[in-house]
Each structure stands twice: as structure tokens, then as C-alpha cells.
């Protein structure tokens, strides 16, 4: 049987990635200590690897595809085939940022002030290229973790990943500059992409993963509306395209349904009720295919 081998990120993205696959229709089993989780699709094999090294294994054909951040693809200089963007992280759906941070009382105000300084980071390649681009020479050392605590005793500055900046603020650090924004990507090896069967399989998986992501913050609203109230109800409804309206067996009544952002539901449901909508139902979604 033909198979595609896909690498999933171990660590902070692991749980959210498993959850995304579940919403896309794939059930993954295997504890956090297992590097070979199982999936209920006989055409897929999974490997659990650190996101930092994923793109290297994909580029060299040891994996057909993988999920990792754009930052690590660029840090490794990997030549891989993009399948789709998947903007999600361990806390939010916003891109993460690689930022230069220093203690609050540091004199460092820009990248130029790093000349001759020492910087700790997990993304050594990213930082070295950024410094070179800005014409700055500094010592960049690899950080094995707990990067925030290394300034100012061991290094002058750090470059670290942040989603909200809360951890940096908690350590009395301020952000000086942003090196790049990064988001999660689903990507393939060039050799797998050249294989017609693997390419089609990976494209289908990518479609389902994107559909699950697009549905994450949306709900389906269904309601019944009398003909006389239909115009004002329609005016209240945002939709991906337009609300679906169908007649009911009772004369002068319509069933209306539409997909809306979950964040606006609490605002529009009372307004819909006031406008004459009845039997309003909110339904969670697993996938939205535009």
C-alpha cells in the first residue's frame, strides 16, 4: 500500500496539532513519549520530531511532508515545497514573533547597539543572518532554554520567540526590534511533490487541515423568520457569501442559515431576536471549505 510519511511537531505545538488533525477528521493515538503515533488512515504514517529539525528531514526525503514554523524552515535554509499556511500556535491564532529583547535599563535601543555584544538565542542562524544584513558583528550563542533568565548576567541581549510578550514582561525585559513573524506551515519534500499520488494525497490533507482551521472561530446560525421580518434579519447577518434562505411548509415563513464569526454571535443573537427571528440555533463547526 502506498503511504506518505508526515512529521508532526513535538513540544509546544503537539497538542494543538493533534487537535487540528482531529477536527480535520484524523484521529491520532500515541502518548507524548511515542515518536511513532498511529493515525486512522492506512495511507499515512506519522513521526514525532522537534519542529526545529523538521524541515531538514523533509528536504532530504526522510519525510514526505512535515509541519513546522516558517522560522525554522528559514533558519535551516531548507528547500521544500509549500503546501499551505496554517496560522496557529500553542496559545493563539496569531503569528509568533522572533524579537530582540534586553533588560528594561539596558542602553541598547537598536540593532546597531549590538556591535561587539553577546546574544543568546535558539535561532542562531536567523540571528546571524539578521546581524549580517544590518552590518553588525556580535557573538551569538545557542540557548538550550530558559533564554529570558540569561540577561544581563550572561549575555547582553536575547532573541526569543513570543506570542503575547507576557513572559518577556514578567522577566522585566523590553522588546527592541522584531526580526520576523512566523507561522506554521505544512510543507513537502520536492521528491514527494513530484510523485503524483503523494502530491494528491498531501493536497487533500492540506485542504482538510485548512478547512478545520477556518472553522475554528466560526459557527452556523439557523433560525426561522416570518416573511415580513426577513429584510431586517438579513441586514443583520454577516456571511461567507450570503445567507441560505429556504421556504418552510407554513406559508410566509422561511428557514435562514449562515456561517458567522463566533466572536460576533453574542452581539447579533439579541438583535436577531428583536428583529423577529425565532428558533435561533448556534452550531459549532469542524470544517469550512470556502
FENBELHU-V204494 format. One line per field, one symbol per residue. ss: DSSP state (H for helix, E for strand, C for the rest). phi: phi as a letter, one per 20 degrees, with the letter a starting at -180 (. if undefined). burial: + if it has 9 or more other ideal C-beta (glycine too) atoms within 8 Angstrom, else -. A space follows every 10 residues. Layout:
ss=???
phi=???
burial=???
This chain:
ss=CCCEEEEEEE CCCHHHHHHH HHHCCCCEEC CCCCCCCEEC CCCEEEEEEE HHHHHHHHHC CCCCEEEEEH HHHHHHCCCC EEEEEECCCC CCCCCEEEEE EEECCCCCCC HHHHCCCEEE ECCHHHHHHH HHHCCCCCEE EECCCCHHHH ECCCECEEEE EECCCHHHHH CCEEEEEEEE EECEEEEECH HHHHCHHHHH HHHHHHHHHH HHHHHCCEEE EEEEEEHHHH HHHHHHCCCC CCCEEEECCC CCEEEEEEEE EHHHHHHHHH HHHHHCCEEE EEEECCCCCC
phi=.fbdddedfe ofeffffgff ffffodddcp ffeeecfece bfecddcdcf gfdgffffge nfcfbbcaeg fffffemeec efdaecfbbf dcdefecece ccfgefffcb fffegmedcd aedgffffff ffgemddbed dfdeplffee defdcebccc ebddnfffff elddeebdfa ecbfcdbcff ffffegffff fffffgffff ffffefdcce dcadcfgfef gffgfeefbf cbfeccfeff gnccecbbec fffegfeefg fffffofclf cdcfcebcdf
burial=---+++++++ --++-+++-+ ++++-+-+-+ -----++-+- ---++++++- +-+++++++- +-++++++++ ++++++-+-+ +-++-++++- -----+++++ +++--+-+-- +-++--++++ ++++++++-+ +----+-+-+ +-+---++-+ +---++++++ +++-+-++-- --++++-+++ -+++++++++ -++----++- +++-++++++ ++++++-+++ ++++++--++ -+++-++-+- --+------- --++++++++ ---++--++- +++-++++-+ -+--+-++--
